[in-house]
């Protein structure tokens, strides 16, 4: 006890100084930053980006001109090997270095020209329907790396999970299960989390609902379409089975 | 010494601090939580091979027994029995695990493997095992001993066991139906009291057919039937012991008595009796034969049915202007109207599960069989409609309803149909002739 306090003080001070030293040496100064002068421009005045707009009605076409078809030679002239003929080489002129003002001027001109050529360029294209009218169940190539685990499990269980709609109060027969999966999607172990509640119930159909869940999980295994890259997110699943009216 | 102790304390506290900081900074075990709210309602594929047997005398029984079990489960609508021709594994012994992979190939979810052992000339032993194909485990295994002529009942009992194990609810296959067998046209129709197994097998007449009989109902003991007969020239309530054939008139009432039905414990009989054009509900104690009047309303109260706990009675009454359903306590107090829909509601029957009331409803020229919530009359749903549907009766487990349907015209025949609680799996019960007014027995003991 006599030496405890001084030793403790010494060691704390040592930690603090050591920490400061390491922190100080590990920090590097910021590099000098080149400052670029900018003009602030109100974007909305320049761009034409607007919310979804209806596609303009097509203009009536009057007296559609006949399309003239020109005869296209099907064969190359004899002895003419296009691929081997070297193209006419333009004189190799070294481009003069542009100043910043010249560059901005030319850029501005090209933007103006592009806007003149295509006034609808900044309008959002409207497809056949204005809003999304169908649900895409999955995205990507569904190869196990892009599939959404929740959607995949819900869709898979629909094929295996039997709902007994004739059972008493079938919509209240909730079964909660924890499933540990291997990287290949096999079931390593499975536990019914509300087992005690099910066993204590007077509704025997709840036990059958629990069995149906276990049947379904075994039947649908292995869950090999789950993204292997995200194994850590689905290696332990909590699955809550509770049917709704739509079952 | 003190120095060493201080160092130890210091190092220990450092270690604890380090452990706590590391454990707190580590992410918790990742768990993905998913709600599964939708499944399918398809029948469960089940494989039921012929039962194994080692004696020539049991060869036919082993085939017939498997067929009865297949038919029972198939008719329930909850199981799809796979064609035996598709079975890959041919089991030779039920005491070995089946090759689950072979059964998975044909998409079986459950397998019933059984055998019949002839223990003596008049004694068979029937064994079966129920397997979970995907779980790879035995779900159930039972053994029955019986006489050879009783094989059908054992088959029904096996069906009940499978049904119970896979649905959680009691089956209804080992039960009977008492009904009215009809012959002749509508003008000159002969009605005889008859009984059969729930699948239509073993039909037998219980009475000669000289007198008009109506509304047979089983007692909970399954040994006694009550019915109405005009044997004495006026309608009277009878009791019939179906084993001995002994009959008894219940009470000597001077008035028209109708719609008798047993209480759930079989000690009372409830019925309606008409006096001066006013029909009321009465209950009779079968031991003392004393009768108590339960309703006193100046309207037609009839078709009473007890709740499964015996505390309530549902009946139909036109006290509100048209026939509707009402409930009251078993002593006649606390009358409440249950149905409020359009049409005329009649023949209410309380479900054995206690949650629903089945009824007949006439509306827009059709007769409908439906169910509604027993507590408040809510959730009414029509299960089947036709020119003439009537007289629902519940399966012992409360999942299936039988009713009678009559065809149009003078030669329209009556027949008995079954339907499940979801209004699906409508099936005609096979009878040798026209049949009506079915009443389902409880499960046989």
Interface residues (C-beta under 8 A of the other chain):
Chain A: X1 X2 X3 X4 X7 X8 X11 X149 X150 X153 X154 X157 X158 X159 X160 X161 X162 X163 X164 X165 X166 X167 X168 X169 X178 X203 X204 X205 X206 X207 X208 X209 X211 X214 X215 X216 X218 X219 X232 X233 X234 X235 X236 X237 X238 X239 X240 X241 X242 X243 X244 X246 X247
Chain B: X2 X3 X6 X7 X10 X29 X30 X31 X32 X33 X34 X35 X36 X37 X38 X39 X40 X41 X42 X44 X78 X109 X132 X134 X135 X166 X167 X168 X169 X353 X355 X398 X399 X420 X421 X422
